[in-house]
C-alpha cells in the first residue's frame, strides 16, 4: 500500500524468505559486542539521504522533486551558505525514486461504504544503498468492501455519523506510515537487522483521526529483557533522535516503565508516537483485531463510539489506573461473542493455524485477507448493541469470578495465578494469556468504571439519545 512498507511488513529478499531467516540475529540476548557495534554505528552514522521527510510529506509529488539530505537541522543549512561549493558535505544521489501510492481506506461518507485496505504494494525499488532489500512481490489482494449497517432509529444514526466523522482516514495512516519508513532507515544505522512495525489502533481498524502512532522495533524474534536490554537499545535510539533528528522529531522522552518506550512527536505530521522494543505480541494482536474489525460491519462503529464514551468519562487511560483502549476493544468483542445469537465467533478457534503464535512475523499481515466475513443471524441495530454492551458490564458480567476471553468467545473462570489473583478486572490477552487490564489496581478506579457503566446504561435507556452519555459536539471536535 505504501512504499517500502506494506503497512509495517518489512520487505525481504527471496533468499531470506526461502530459508525463513527472518532476523539474522542470534536467538541469544544481544551480546556486549553487538551493543558496542550499535554504539559505534550511532557515532558514525552518515545522515545524508536520498529523499527528505519534507518532500515526502509536502504537496509536491516525490517523483517530481529533486533530492536533498534527510533530517538536517536549520543550523547546518545556514552554516553551509557561507562555505565554498567544494567545502560542503558531499550529497549522495540515487537513480531510483519510489512512487507513493495511496489507497483511500474510507470513500466519501455519502457512499456509506468502507473497505478493508489492501496489504500489498507492488513496484517497489530501493532508492538508497542502505535501504532494506526488496521483497519478492506477492499478488495484490483486492480489498473486501463492506456496506455500513442501516440506521433506522435516531441512536443508531448518531453512532454512524460519529463513526464516519471520526474514523481514521487514509491520509492519517499515510502520514504515520511515511514516518515509520524513514525512522526504520535511521534505526537500521544502529541495528542493521532490525525492523520497525506500525502496530495498535493505527493499523487494527479501530483508529480515529486523533489516534497516536504505536511503533514496535523488532531486533529479533526472541524475547528481550525489558529491564536491561530493551532499555539499553532505547537509550541509543533516544540519543539518536535527540542529536541527529532534532530537526524532525521533538520532545523525545525515554520512559523507563515496566515495558520501556520512547515517546516523541513527528514535527511534520504532528503525530505523537510511542516506540517499544520487541513487543512481538503487539504485532500479532494488531492483525487479530484487524480481522475482527472487518469481519462484521457493526463492529467498527460500535467500538469507536464506546472508545469515545470511555474517554469522555475518564475511564480510558491505563496510565491513570483505568482501562486501556486495547482492553476496551477486547471487551466489545467479547460482548458481541456472548450474545444469545453471537455477532462474532472466536476466529482463533475457527482458524487456529492462521493465528498460531508460531507464524513468522513477516506472514501475519496476510491473515486478515484470508478470513471471510462472518454471517450472523443477529439483526440488532447499533443503538440496541450499545445499550446491551452497557447493560452487560453494568448488571450481568461477574467481575469477581469471571475473566473476559476473546480467545474462548465466552466468560471463563479466573485462573489462580498471581497475575489474576485479587485483580479488579481480568481481560485475557488472546496470544500470551496475560491480563490486559492489570492497570486497574485501585478499588476506587474500579468502582468509578462500574458506576459509569451503570449510570450510562440508565441514561441511554431512558432517552435513546447519544448526547445523554456522550456530547456529540465535543466528541466531533476531538475526532
VEXFI-429525 format. One line per 8 residues: number of its first residue (from 1); their letters; for each residue x, y, z of C-alpha. Coordinates in nm, 3 decimals. Layout:
<rs>
NUM> a> X:Y:Z ~ ... .
</rs>
This chain:
<rs>
1> xxxxxxxx> 0.000:0.000:0.000 ~ 0.283:0.236:0.085 ~ 0.640:0.240:-0.045 ~ 0.889:0.019:0.129 ~ 0.639:-0.096:0.387 ~ 0.331:-0.296:0.307 ~ 0.175:-0.144:0.620 ~ 0.456:-0.227:0.855 .
9> xxxxxxxx> 0.554:-0.558:0.693 ~ 0.924:-0.534:0.610 ~ 1.039:-0.648:0.265 ~ 1.296:-0.926:0.241 ~ 1.492:-1.095:-0.030 ~ 1.373:-1.425:-0.179 ~ 1.671:-1.594:-0.022 ~ 1.561:-1.480:0.324 .
17> xxxxxxxx> 1.209:-1.594:0.257 ~ 1.309:-1.939:0.138 ~ 1.522:-2.007:0.441 ~ 1.281:-1.849:0.691 ~ 1.570:-1.645:0.820 ~ 1.354:-1.353:0.924 ~ 1.611:-1.199:1.154 ~ 1.978:-1.262:1.115 .
25> xxxxxxxx> 2.044:-1.210:1.486 ~ 2.117:-1.493:1.723 ~ 1.831:-1.615:1.947 ~ 2.052:-1.531:2.242 ~ 2.031:-1.187:2.401 ~ 2.222:-0.907:2.239 ~ 2.586:-0.962:2.322 ~ 2.807:-0.696:2.470 .
33> xxxxxxxx> 2.993:-0.674:2.139 ~ 2.670:-0.623:1.945 ~ 2.570:-0.333:2.167 ~ 2.918:-0.185:2.123 ~ 2.871:-0.219:1.748 ~ 2.537:-0.039:1.771 ~ 2.701:0.241:1.967 ~ 2.976:0.258:1.704 .
41> xxxxxxxx> 2.711:0.275:1.433 ~ 2.548:0.563:1.619 ~ 2.870:0.761:1.636 ~ 2.949:0.705:1.269 ~ 2.601:0.742:1.121 ~ 2.605:0.918:0.786 ~ 2.278:1.111:0.777 ~ 2.279:1.203:0.409 .
49> xxxxxxxx> 1.971:1.060:0.240 ~ 1.807:1.048:-0.100 ~ 1.459:1.169:-0.001 ~ 1.374:1.412:0.278 ~ 1.072:1.384:0.502 ~ 0.966:1.730:0.396 ~ 0.945:1.615:0.035 ~ 0.752:1.303:0.125 .
57> xxxxxxxx> 0.503:1.494:0.335 ~ 0.485:1.800:0.113 ~ 0.240:1.889:-0.162 ~ 0.489:1.817:-0.439 ~ 0.494:1.466:-0.581 ~ 0.806:1.271:-0.476 ~ 0.855:1.168:-0.837 ~ 0.899:1.531:-0.940 .
65> xxxxxxxx> 1.120:1.650:-0.657 ~ 1.496:1.682:-0.654 ~ 1.685:1.503:-0.384 ~ 1.814:1.660:-0.064 ~ 1.969:1.521:0.256 ~ 1.730:1.381:0.514 ~ 1.690:1.505:0.871 ~ 1.912:1.811:0.851 .
73> xxxxxxxx> 1.863:2.091:1.102 ~ 1.843:2.462:1.027 ~ 2.179:2.536:1.181 ~ 2.362:2.309:0.942 ~ 2.185:2.458:0.642 ~ 2.261:2.815:0.750 ~ 2.626:2.732:0.807 ~ 2.659:2.589:0.461 .
81> xxxxxxxx> 2.561:2.917:0.299 ~ 2.898:3.063:0.394 ~ 3.103:2.768:0.274 ~ 3.261:2.743:-0.069 ~ 3.096:2.499:-0.300 ~ 3.372:2.240:-0.274 ~ 3.369:2.265:0.106 ~ 3.012:2.147:0.157 .
89> xxxxxxxx> 2.922:1.796:0.256 ~ 2.902:1.559:-0.037 ~ 2.545:1.459:-0.119 ~ 2.462:1.112:-0.241 ~ 2.209:1.083:-0.520 ~ 2.018:0.778:-0.632 ~ 1.900:0.682:-0.981 ~ 1.584:0.542:-0.824 .
97> xxxxxxxx> 1.278:0.705:-0.681 ~ 0.990:0.533:-0.510 ~ 0.634:0.611:-0.610 ~ 0.383:0.694:-0.342 ~ 0.060:0.501:-0.385 ~ -0.228:0.593:-0.159 ~ -0.531:0.370:-0.120 ~ -0.819:0.557:0.042 .
105> xxxxxxxx> -0.944:0.350:0.331 ~ -1.275:0.532:0.355 ~ -1.463:0.658:0.047 ~ -1.687:0.962:0.064 ~ -1.932:0.941:0.352 ~ -2.224:0.982:0.114 ~ -2.145:0.646:-0.038 ~ -2.181:0.482:0.304 .
113> xxxxxxxx> -1.924:0.222:0.214 ~ -1.586:0.135:0.352 ~ -1.340:-0.129:0.253 ~ -1.064:-0.329:0.408 ~ -0.738:-0.172:0.290 ~ -0.515:-0.395:0.078 ~ -0.197:-0.501:0.250 ~ 0.026:-0.536:-0.056 .
121> xxxxxxxx> 0.219:-0.290:-0.267 ~ 0.396:-0.354:-0.598 ~ 0.674:-0.197:-0.800 ~ 0.892:-0.105:-0.503 ~ 1.253:-0.022:-0.588 ~ 1.501:0.068:-0.312 ~ 1.644:0.417:-0.353 ~ 1.949:0.411:-0.131 .
129> xxxxxxxx> 2.223:0.163:-0.068 ~ 2.139:0.115:0.298 ~ 1.769:0.057:0.231 ~ 1.608:-0.276:0.316 ~ 1.643:-0.515:0.019 ~ 1.329:-0.563:-0.191 ~ 1.086:-0.838:-0.112 ~ 0.971:-1.084:-0.376 .
137> xxxxxxxx> 0.638:-0.941:-0.484 ~ 0.314:-1.114:-0.395 ~ -0.014:-1.089:-0.587 ~ -0.227:-0.792:-0.491 ~ -0.536:-0.892:-0.294 ~ -0.849:-0.694:-0.366 ~ -0.999:-0.516:-0.064 ~ -1.320:-0.655:0.078 .
145> xxxxxxxx> -1.592:-0.396:0.060 ~ -1.849:-0.377:0.338 ~ -2.162:-0.167:0.344 ~ -2.230:0.022:0.662 ~ -2.521:-0.110:0.868 ~ -2.862:0.051:0.829 ~ -2.967:0.314:1.080 ~ -3.345:0.336:1.107 .
153> xxxxxxxx> -3.354:0.485:1.458 ~ -3.205:0.806:1.596 ~ -2.948:0.644:1.823 ~ -2.807:0.420:1.551 ~ -2.791:0.717:1.316 ~ -2.592:0.916:1.572 ~ -2.346:0.629:1.612 ~ -2.294:0.603:1.236 .
161> xxxxxxxx> -2.245:0.976:1.194 ~ -1.989:0.984:1.474 ~ -1.807:0.688:1.319 ~ -1.792:0.843:0.973 ~ -1.667:1.177:1.110 ~ -1.404:1.037:1.347 ~ -1.265:0.721:1.190 ~ -0.903:0.728:1.078 .
169> xxxxxxxx> -0.866:0.832:0.715 ~ -0.624:0.706:0.455 ~ -0.433:1.033:0.473 ~ -0.387:0.989:0.850 ~ -0.243:0.642:0.804 ~ -0.017:0.761:0.522 ~ 0.145:1.021:0.749 ~ 0.223:0.759:1.012 .
177> xxxxxxxx> 0.349:0.514:0.754 ~ 0.584:0.765:0.593 ~ 0.733:0.846:0.931 ~ 0.774:0.475:1.008 ~ 0.951:0.417:0.677 ~ 1.206:0.692:0.736 ~ 1.264:0.603:1.100 ~ 1.327:0.240:1.009 .
185> xxxxxxxx> 1.608:0.353:0.779 ~ 1.756:0.568:1.053 ~ 1.736:0.300:1.322 ~ 1.891:0.044:1.089 ~ 2.205:0.254:1.101 ~ 2.228:0.148:1.467 ~ 2.082:-0.203:1.438 ~ 2.113:-0.311:1.073 .
193> xxxxxxxx> 1.898:-0.625:1.107 ~ 1.611:-0.457:1.293 ~ 1.262:-0.389:1.156 ~ 1.013:-0.124:1.262 ~ 0.642:-0.215:1.267 ~ 0.338:0.011:1.287 ~ 0.101:-0.150:1.536 ~ -0.203:-0.077:1.750 .
201> xxxxxxxx> -0.508:0.129:1.660 ~ -0.338:0.290:1.360 ~ -0.345:-0.044:1.183 ~ -0.601:-0.266:1.356 ~ -0.907:-0.092:1.208 ~ -1.019:0.082:1.527 ~ -0.820:0.405:1.495 ~ -0.960:0.757:1.496 .
209> xxxxxxxx> -0.829:1.074:1.338 ~ -0.667:1.169:1.670 ~ -0.511:0.827:1.742 ~ -0.143:0.828:1.832 ~ 0.100:0.605:1.647 ~ 0.248:0.294:1.808 ~ 0.576:0.152:1.678 ~ 0.745:-0.175:1.762 .
217> xxxxxxxx> 1.118:-0.208:1.698 ~ 1.198:-0.576:1.648 ~ 1.562:-0.670:1.682 ~ 1.497:-1.046:1.687 ~ 1.204:-1.283:1.719 ~ 1.310:-1.394:2.065 ~ 1.204:-1.210:2.384 ~ 1.435:-0.942:2.518 .
225> xxxxxxxx> 1.488:-0.840:2.878 ~ 1.278:-0.523:2.907 ~ 1.458:-0.401:3.220 ~ 1.809:-0.423:3.079 ~ 1.847:-0.496:2.709 ~ 1.539:-0.307:2.584 ~ 1.630:-0.002:2.793 ~ 1.983:0.000:2.656 .
233> xxxxxxxx> 1.859:-0.027:2.297 ~ 1.607:0.252:2.352 ~ 1.875:0.467:2.515 ~ 2.073:0.455:2.191 ~ 1.760:0.523:1.985 ~ 1.666:0.815:2.211 ~ 2.016:0.961:2.181 ~ 1.999:0.926:1.803 .
241> xxxxxxxx> 1.665:1.108:1.796 ~ 1.794:1.390:2.018 ~ 2.121:1.452:1.839 ~ 2.066:1.355:1.477 ~ 1.694:1.400:1.412 ~ 1.608:1.705:1.620 ~ 1.501:1.892:1.307 ~ 1.214:1.650:1.251 .
249> xxxxxxxx> 1.146:1.495:1.590 ~ 1.060:1.690:1.902 ~ 1.013:1.607:2.267 ~ 1.174:1.260:2.260 ~ 1.143:1.105:2.605 ~ 1.273:0.773:2.733 ~ 1.009:0.632:2.967 ~ 1.163:0.367:3.193 .
257> xxxxxxxx> 0.843:0.177:3.266 ~ 0.788:-0.199:3.300 ~ 0.784:-0.200:2.920 ~ 1.012:0.095:2.837 ~ 0.923:0.322:2.546 ~ 1.049:0.628:2.365 ~ 0.778:0.890:2.324 ~ 0.821:1.157:2.058 .
265> xxxxxxxx> 0.635:1.383:1.819 ~ 0.689:1.400:1.446 ~ 0.705:1.771:1.360 ~ 0.594:1.720:1.001 ~ 0.281:1.511:1.056 ~ 0.221:1.638:1.414 ~ 0.158:1.277:1.523 ~ 0.261:1.155:1.867 .
273> xxxxxxxx> 0.439:0.817:1.869 ~ 0.530:0.553:2.128 ~ 0.816:0.320:2.032 ~ 0.885:-0.006:2.217 ~ 1.132:-0.289:2.162 ~ 1.029:-0.644:2.072 ~ 0.670:-0.635:2.194 ~ 0.602:-0.903:1.934 .
281> xxxxxxxx> 0.263:-0.996:2.078 ~ 0.155:-0.642:1.988 ~ 0.222:-0.717:1.621 ~ 0.023:-1.038:1.634 ~ -0.277:-0.892:1.815 ~ -0.283:-0.594:1.576 ~ -0.372:-0.826:1.290 ~ -0.606:-1.036:1.506 .
289> xxxxxxxx> -0.806:-0.723:1.588 ~ -0.784:-0.612:1.227 ~ -0.952:-0.937:1.127 ~ -1.233:-0.883:1.379 ~ -1.272:-0.522:1.266 ~ -1.362:-0.624:0.912 ~ -1.544:-0.947:0.997 ~ -1.885:-0.781:1.052 .
297> xxxxxxxx> -1.999:-0.432:0.957 ~ -2.128:-0.331:1.301 ~ -1.800:-0.391:1.484 ~ -1.601:-0.079:1.392 ~ -1.878:0.180:1.452 ~ -1.964:0.023:1.788 ~ -1.602:0.011:1.905 ~ -1.537:0.371:1.804 .
305> xxxxxxxx> -1.837:0.514:1.992 ~ -1.750:0.310:2.304 ~ -1.390:0.433:2.298 ~ -1.518:0.790:2.266 ~ -1.764:0.735:2.551 ~ -1.497:0.587:2.780 ~ -1.254:0.869:2.702 ~ -1.520:1.133:2.775 .
313> xxxxxxxx> -1.586:0.980:3.118 ~ -1.214:0.943:3.204 ~ -1.210:0.563:3.217 ~ -0.988:0.510:2.911 ~ -0.634:0.575:3.034 ~ -0.421:0.289:3.162 ~ -0.154:0.534:3.282 ~ -0.412:0.667:3.530 .
321> xxxxxxxx> -0.536:0.333:3.651 ~ -0.832:0.283:3.417 ~ -0.893:0.080:3.100 ~ -0.659:0.085:2.801 ~ -0.811:0.114:2.454 ~ -0.693:-0.239:2.384 ~ -0.886:-0.374:2.684 ~ -1.196:-0.181:2.578 .
329> xxxxxxxx> -1.182:-0.331:2.228 ~ -1.150:-0.682:2.373 ~ -1.448:-0.610:2.599 ~ -1.660:-0.508:2.300 ~ -1.555:-0.816:2.100 ~ -1.630:-1.040:2.399 ~ -1.977:-0.889:2.437 ~ -2.053:-0.947:2.068 .
337> xxxxxxxx> -1.935:-1.308:2.104 ~ -2.155:-1.383:2.406 ~ -2.493:-1.265:2.278 ~ -2.766:-1.533:2.258 ~ -2.720:-1.508:1.882 ~ -2.349:-1.416:1.852 ~ -2.239:-1.145:1.612 ~ -1.877:-1.263:1.626 .
345> xxxxxxxx> -1.716:-1.606:1.670 ~ -1.375:-1.691:1.808 ~ -1.165:-1.675:1.494 ~ -0.872:-1.827:1.685 ~ -1.082:-2.140:1.730 ~ -1.207:-2.147:1.371 ~ -0.867:-2.071:1.216 ~ -0.610:-2.200:1.468 .
353> xxxxxxxx> -0.331:-2.230:1.211 ~ -0.381:-1.875:1.083 ~ -0.345:-1.726:1.433 ~ -0.081:-1.957:1.573 ~ 0.189:-1.777:1.774 ~ 0.438:-1.982:1.573 ~ 0.363:-1.796:1.248 ~ 0.659:-1.586:1.144 .
361> xxxxxxxx> 0.609:-1.213:1.172 ~ 0.654:-1.141:0.802 ~ 0.344:-1.355:0.731 ~ 0.094:-1.227:0.989 ~ -0.018:-0.940:0.766 ~ -0.173:-1.189:0.524 ~ -0.419:-1.335:0.776 ~ -0.697:-1.069:0.767 .
369> xxxxxxxx> -0.731:-1.112:0.391 ~ -0.780:-1.487:0.423 ~ -1.073:-1.483:0.668 ~ -1.416:-1.442:0.502 ~ -1.692:-1.221:0.651 ~ -1.898:-1.372:0.932 ~ -2.270:-1.400:0.860 ~ -2.464:-1.360:1.184 .
377> xxxxxxxx> -2.837:-1.418:1.226 ~ -2.842:-1.141:1.488 ~ -3.003:-0.833:1.332 ~ -2.972:-0.595:1.629 ~ -2.910:-0.234:1.532 ~ -2.619:-0.028:1.660 ~ -2.830:0.153:1.920 ~ -2.951:-0.171:2.075 .
385> xxxxxxxx> -2.597:-0.313:2.075 ~ -2.461:-0.007:2.256 ~ -2.735:-0.035:2.517 ~ -2.669:-0.406:2.553 ~ -2.296:-0.351:2.595 ~ -2.351:-0.107:2.883 ~ -2.609:-0.333:3.047 ~ -2.389:-0.643:3.015 .
393> xxxxxxxx> -2.100:-0.493:3.207 ~ -2.325:-0.299:3.448 ~ -2.550:-0.585:3.558 ~ -2.463:-0.922:3.404 ~ -2.088:-0.981:3.399 ~ -1.944:-1.122:3.722 ~ -1.632:-0.913:3.782 ~ -1.536:-1.109:4.095 .
401> xxxxxxxx> -1.504:-1.456:3.946 ~ -1.501:-1.425:3.568 ~ -1.240:-1.339:3.307 ~ -1.311:-1.190:2.964 ~ -1.175:-1.421:2.695 ~ -1.200:-1.336:2.326 ~ -0.995:-1.646:2.253 ~ -1.264:-1.868:2.406 .
409> xxxxxxxx> -1.555:-1.642:2.299 ~ -1.701:-1.659:2.649 ~ -1.650:-1.559:3.009 ~ -1.432:-1.816:3.183 ~ -1.335:-1.866:3.549 ~ -1.039:-1.664:3.664 ~ -0.709:-1.853:3.680 ~ -0.547:-1.883:4.018 .
417> xxxxxxxx> -0.216:-1.734:3.908 ~ -0.061:-1.429:4.071 ~ -0.146:-1.209:3.774 ~ -0.517:-1.274:3.822 ~ -0.545:-1.305:4.198 ~ -0.702:-1.003:4.371 ~ -0.735:-0.814:4.043 ~ -1.043:-0.600:3.986 .
425> xxxxxxxx> -1.076:-0.653:3.610 ~ -0.946:-0.953:3.418 ~ -0.919:-0.934:3.038 ~ -0.719:-1.212:2.876 ~ -0.464:-1.121:2.609 ~ -0.552:-1.359:2.323 ~ -0.193:-1.467:2.248 ~ 0.018:-1.464:2.564 .
433> xxxxxxxx> -0.263:-1.502:2.821 ~ -0.164:-1.201:3.033 ~ -0.411:-0.957:3.192 ~ -0.450:-0.650:2.968 ~ -0.649:-0.469:3.241 ~ -0.387:-0.502:3.514 ~ -0.357:-0.122:3.526 ~ -0.688:-0.110:3.715 .
441> xxxxxxxx> -0.531:-0.183:4.052 ~ -0.721:0.062:4.275 ~ -1.069:-0.015:4.405 ~ -1.167:0.349:4.369 ~ -1.093:0.342:3.995 ~ -1.270:0.009:3.955 ~ -1.580:0.141:4.131 ~ -1.571:0.450:3.908 .
449> xxxxxxxx> -1.564:0.231:3.596 ~ -1.855:0.014:3.713 ~ -2.053:0.319:3.819 ~ -2.011:0.478:3.476 ~ -2.139:0.167:3.302 ~ -2.449:0.166:3.523 ~ -2.524:0.539:3.500 ~ -2.474:0.549:3.123 .
457> xxxxxxxx> -2.697:0.247:3.073 ~ -2.980:0.408:3.271 ~ -2.947:0.742:3.089 ~ -2.929:0.592:2.742 ~ -3.216:0.352:2.808 ~ -3.439:0.641:2.916 ~ -3.353:0.897:2.647 ~ -3.228:0.690:2.350 .
465> xxxxxxxx> -3.006:0.987:2.262 ~ -2.627:0.953:2.238 ~ -2.588:1.306:2.370 ~ -2.714:1.187:2.709 ~ -2.390:0.992:2.764 ~ -2.154:1.146:2.506 ~ -2.192:1.509:2.392 ~ -2.153:1.475:2.017 .
473> xxxxxxx> -2.024:1.827:1.960 ~ -1.734:1.773:2.199 ~ -1.661:1.428:2.052 ~ -1.652:1.567:1.698 ~ -1.414:1.844:1.798 ~ -1.162:1.589:1.932 ~ -1.216:1.341:1.649 .
</rs>
